[in-house]
């Protein structure tokens, strides 16, 4: 169980940013951000953070759950019988003087925000939060890192078990279902995203959904999977060849693996995200494969499968220590297939810790 000081530290850091932005309060509506600050994991709740404390507004269906999940946190649980937006507006309205209140503009719909403004009245000056909590979430604390380690360990273990089921004739859907089932059976709360199994020419689609296509001999298969543990998500990709690969396939796989290693070696605290991306692209360009790398090198991962920082071309963000990101170069050839190798990586001051441990060298079945 998380110790209260982790939540207190998160709230202290948030209040420091609120003070710098001259915000008297912040309305938190995004479920993962509510969880990050309070421990509440229901789907219908909002939190109001100000200098005096945290009020958690919940739908009556979640009152008991909210009290249970926040019992170690200094949070006031308020049952909102007339709707969350109305309860939030009422809580913020009628205070002394006009107050600046932050809101999550990238989460609330236009309709929701309009209703919120109407209910709160003129006493509230609304200001967009501009990802204030998402920025805080980039740097993980010890509890978050441990959840991520365990999610990555489980994910790697499941992939290694399922490799024994990879053979011609088995469908992509069967293997995807096996991945999801085994993650659940080992204790995962669910899949971090829809598991990807893409074989043969379908591997040229970086985010292909599994189909009824059976795996064939002498073709590549991309697997992309992740488990959720404690609310935190793992992300792992491996590519397998059914049979004994020839010289061309071996060379392509080696090129992607070297690009990933180069990017991971460049990754450390204080490096700009674009530098890590550029290292992977440089390695593939030396093999004249740069044009086949069509997506970013990676992304932050934690409570969401895609979060800050984005590891991509033109991203000036400086990656801090204790960030957790993916490193996932890939190449995709129409009518041939694709190769992607991805790991979830913890960033340190002087290097990295690769959290996903599935092997990359035993990548063919022949």
C-alpha positions in Angstrom: 0.0 0.0 0.0 1.2 3.5 -0.8 2.4 5.6 2.1 0.6 8.9 2.6 3.7 10.9 2.0 3.7 10.1 -1.7 0.4 11.8 -2.1 1.5 14.7 0.1 4.6 15.2 -2.1 2.5 15.1 -5.2 0.1 17.7 -3.8 2.9 19.9 -2.5 4.5 19.9 -5.9 1.2 20.7 -7.6 0.4 23.6 -5.2 3.8 25.1 -5.9 2.9 25.2 -9.6 -0.5 26.5 -8.8 1.0 29.3 -6.8 3.4 30.2 -9.6 0.4 30.4 -11.9 -1.6 32.4 -9.3 -4.4 29.8 -9.2 -6.5 29.7 -6.0 -7.8 26.3 -6.9 -7.6 23.6 -9.5 -10.5 21.4 -10.8 -9.2 18.0 -11.7 -11.6 16.0 -13.9 -9.4 13.5 -15.8 -9.7 10.2 -14.0 -6.0 9.2 -14.1 -5.1 12.6 -12.6 -7.7 12.2 -9.9 -6.2 8.8 -9.1 -2.7 10.3 -9.1 -3.6 12.9 -6.5 -6.1 10.9 -4.3 -5.9 7.2 -4.9 -9.6 7.1 -6.1 -9.9 4.8 -9.2 -13.6 5.2 -10.0 -14.8 6.5 -13.3 -17.1 9.3 -12.0 -15.2 11.7 -9.8 -13.6 15.2 -9.7 -11.2 16.7 -7.3 -10.9 20.3 -6.2 -7.4 21.2 -4.9 -6.7 24.4 -3.1 -4.5 25.6 -0.2 -6.9 24.3 2.4 -7.1 20.7 1.2 -8.6 18.3 -1.4 -12.3 17.7 -1.9 -13.2 14.6 -3.9 -16.6 14.8 -5.5 -18.0 11.4 -6.5 -21.2 10.0 -8.0 -23.2 8.2 -5.2 -22.3 4.8 -6.8 -18.7 5.4 -5.8 -19.0 6.9 -2.3 -18.0 3.8 -0.4 -15.2 3.0 -2.9 -13.9 6.6 -2.6 -13.8 6.4 1.2 -12.0 3.1 1.1 -9.4 4.1 -1.5 -8.6 7.5 0.1 -8.5 6.3 3.7 -4.7 7.0 3.9 -4.9 10.3 2.1 -6.1 13.7 3.6 -9.1 14.0 1.3 -12.7 15.0 2.0 -15.1 12.8 0.1 -18.3 14.6 -1.0 -21.2 12.8 -2.5 -22.5 14.6 -5.6 -26.2 13.7 -5.9 -27.0 16.4 -8.5 -24.1 15.7 -10.9 -20.4 16.3 -10.7 -20.3 19.5 -12.7 -23.0 21.1 -10.7 -21.4 20.0 -7.4 -18.0 21.3 -8.6 -19.5 24.7 -9.6 -21.4 25.0 -6.3 -18.2 24.3 -4.3 -16.3 26.9 -6.2 -19.0 29.5 -6.3 -19.8 32.0 -3.6 -16.3 32.3 -2.2 -15.0 35.7 -1.1 -13.8 37.7 -4.1 -13.2 36.6 -7.7 -10.9 33.6 -7.8 -8.7 32.2 -10.6 -9.5 28.4 -10.9 -7.6 26.1 -13.2 -9.4 23.5 -15.4 -8.2 20.7 -17.6 -9.0 22.1 -21.0 -7.7 19.1 -22.9 -10.1 16.8 -21.1 -13.4 18.6 -20.6 -15.7 18.9 -23.6 -16.9 22.3 -24.8 -20.4 21.4 -23.5 -19.1 20.4 -20.1 -17.0 23.6 -19.7 -19.9 25.8 -20.8 -22.1 24.2 -18.2 -19.4 24.6 -15.6 -19.0 28.3 -16.3 -22.8 28.8 -16.3 -23.2 27.1 -12.9 -20.2 28.7 -11.3 -21.1 32.2 -12.2 -19.0 35.3 -12.4 -17.1 34.7 -9.2 -14.8 32.3 -10.9 -12.1 33.2 -13.5 -11.3 30.0 -15.4 -7.8 29.4 -16.6 -6.5 26.4 -18.6 -4.1 24.2 -16.6 -2.0 23.5 -19.7 -1.1 19.9 -18.6 0.1 20.9 -15.2 -0.5 17.5 -13.6 0.7 15.6 -16.7 4.0 17.5 -16.4 4.3 16.4 -12.7 3.6 12.8 -13.7 6.7 12.7 -15.9 8.9 12.2 -12.9 8.0 9.0 -11.1 8.2 8.3 -7.4 9.3 5.0 -5.8 5.8 3.6 -5.6 5.2 4.3 -9.3 8.5 2.8 -10.4 7.8 -0.3 -8.4 4.4 -0.7 -10.1 6.0 -0.2 -13.5 8.7 -2.7 -12.8 6.1 -5.3 -11.8 3.9 -4.6 -14.8 7.0 -4.9 -17.1 8.1 -8.1 -15.4 4.7 -9.7 -15.9 4.4 -8.6 -19.5 7.8 -10.0 -20.4 7.0 -13.3 -18.7 3.7 -13.6 -20.6 5.4 -12.9 -23.9 8.0 -15.6 -23.3 5.3 -18.1 -22.4 3.3 -17.3 -25.6 6.3 -17.7 -27.8 5.8 -21.5 -27.4 2.4 -21.1 -29.1 3.8 -19.3 -32.2 3.5 -21.6 -35.2 2.1 -21.6 -38.7 -1.7 -22.0 -38.7 -2.4 -20.2 -35.4 -4.4 -17.0 -36.0 -3.4 -13.5 -34.9 -6.6 -13.3 -32.9 -5.8 -16.6 -31.1 -2.4 -15.3 -30.0 -3.7 -11.9 -29.0 -6.4 -13.6 -26.8 -3.7 -15.8 -25.3 -1.6 -12.8 -24.4 -4.6 -11.0 -22.7 -5.7 -14.2 -20.9 -2.3 -15.0 -19.5 -1.8 -11.4 -18.3 -5.1 -11.5 -16.4 -4.3 -15.0 -15.0 -1.0 -13.7 -13.6 -2.7 -10.9 -11.8 -2.8 -8.0 -14.3 -5.8 -5.6 -14.0 -6.1 -5.8 -17.7 -4.2 -5.1 -20.9 -2.6 -1.6 -21.2 -3.9 -1.3 -24.7 -5.4 -3.6 -27.4 -2.6 -6.2 -27.9 -1.2 -6.3 -31.4 -0.3 -9.4 -33.3 0.5 -8.6 -37.0 2.0 -11.2 -39.3 3.4 -11.2 -42.8 2.5 -8.2 -44.9 0.1 -7.0 -42.2 3.2 -6.2 -40.1 3.8 -3.2 -42.3 0.9 -1.6 -40.4 2.5 -0.2 -37.2 -0.8 -0.4 -35.2 -2.5 -3.3 -36.9 -5.4 -4.9 -35.1 -5.2 -8.7 -34.8 -7.2 -10.4 -37.5 -8.3 -14.0 -38.3 -5.3 -14.4 -40.6 -3.3 -17.5 -39.8 0.4 -17.2 -39.3 2.4 -18.5 -42.3 5.8 -20.1 -42.5 8.8 -17.9 -43.3 7.1 -14.6 -42.3 7.7 -12.0 -39.6 5.2 -11.4 -36.8 5.1 -8.2 -34.6 3.8 -8.5 -31.1 3.0 -5.4 -29.0 1.6 -5.9 -25.5 1.5 -4.5 -22.0 -0.1 -5.3 -18.6 -1.6 -3.0 -16.0 -0.6 -3.4 -12.4 -1.5 -0.9 -9.7 -2.9 1.4 -12.4 0.5 1.5 -14.2 1.1 0.3 -17.7 3.9 -1.7 -19.4 4.8 -1.5 -23.1 6.8 -4.2 -25.0 7.2 -5.1 -28.7 9.1 -8.0 -30.1 9.3 -9.4 -33.6 9.5 -13.1 -34.4 10.3 -14.9 -37.6 8.6 -18.3 -38.3 11.3 -20.4 -39.7 15.0 -19.7 -40.3 15.6 -16.2 -41.6 17.7 -15.5 -44.6 20.4 -12.9 -45.0 18.1 -10.0 -45.8 15.7 -10.5 -42.9 18.7 -11.0 -40.5 20.2 -7.8 -41.7 17.0 -5.8 -41.3 16.4 -7.2 -37.8 20.0 -6.4 -36.8 19.6 -2.8 -38.1 16.5 -2.2 -35.9 18.2 -3.8 -32.9 21.3 -1.6 -33.3 19.1 1.5 -33.7 17.3 0.7 -30.5 20.6 0.1 -28.6 22.0 3.3 -29.9 18.9 5.3 -28.8 18.9 3.7 -25.3 22.6 4.5 -24.9 21.9 8.1 -25.7 19.0 8.2 -23.2 19.8 9.7 -19.8 18.7 12.6 -17.6 19.3 16.0 -19.1 19.2 14.9 -22.8 16.6 16.4 -25.1 14.0 14.0 -26.4 14.8 14.8 -30.0 18.4 13.7 -29.5 17.3 10.2 -28.5 15.0 10.1 -31.6 17.8 11.4 -33.8 20.2 8.6 -32.7 17.8 5.9 -33.7 17.2 7.6 -37.1 20.9 8.0 -37.7 21.6 4.3 -37.2 18.8 3.3 -39.6 19.9 5.9 -42.2 23.4 4.4 -42.3 21.7 1.2 -43.6 19.5 3.3 -46.0 16.4 2.3 -44.0 15.6 5.8 -42.5 12.6 6.3 -44.8 11.0 3.1 -43.5 10.9 4.4 -39.9 7.6 6.1 -39.9 6.7 6.9 -36.3 8.4 8.4 -33.3 11.1 6.6 -31.3 9.1 6.5 -28.1 6.8 8.1 -25.5 6.4 8.4 -21.8 4.4 5.6 -20.1 2.8 5.3 -16.7 -0.8 5.8 -15.8 -1.5 6.2 -19.5 0.1 4.2 -22.3 1.0 7.4 -24.1 2.0 10.3 -21.9 4.8 12.9 -21.6 7.5 13.2 -22.7 7.2 12.3 -26.4 10.5 11.0 -27.8 10.3 12.3 -31.4 11.8 14.6 -34.0 11.7 18.3 -33.0 10.8 17.6 -29.3 13.0 20.0 -27.2 11.8 18.6 -23.9 14.7 17.8 -21.6 14.1 14.3 -20.1 14.5 14.3 -16.3 15.8 11.5 -14.1 13.0 9.1 -13.0 11.1 9.5 -16.3 9.9 6.2 -17.8 9.8 6.1 -21.6 9.6 3.5 -24.4 12.3 3.1 -27.0 10.8 1.5 -30.1 12.3 2.0 -33.5 10.8 0.0 -36.4 10.8 -0.4 -40.1 7.8 -1.2 -42.3 7.9 -2.5 -45.9 4.7 -2.7 -47.9 4.0 -6.3 -49.1 6.8 -7.6 -46.9 6.1 -6.9 -43.3 7.6 -5.0 -40.4 10.1 -5.2 -37.6 9.8 -3.4 -34.3 11.7 -3.8 -31.0 10.4 -1.9 -28.0 11.3 -1.7 -24.3 10.1 0.3 -21.4 13.0 2.2 -19.9 13.6 4.0 -16.6 15.9 7.0 -17.1 18.7 7.6 -14.6 21.3 10.4 -14.1 24.0 8.4 -15.8 22.2 5.7 -17.7 19.1 3.6 -17.9 17.3 0.6 -16.5 15.5 -1.5 -19.1 12.3 -2.7 -17.3 11.1 -5.1 -20.0 13.3 -8.3 -20.0 12.0 -10.5 -22.9 15.0 -11.6 -24.9 15.7 -10.1 -28.4 18.3 -12.6 -29.6 16.1 -15.8 -29.9 13.8 -14.2 -32.5 13.2 -17.0 -34.9 11.5 -20.4 -34.6 13.5 -22.5 -37.1 
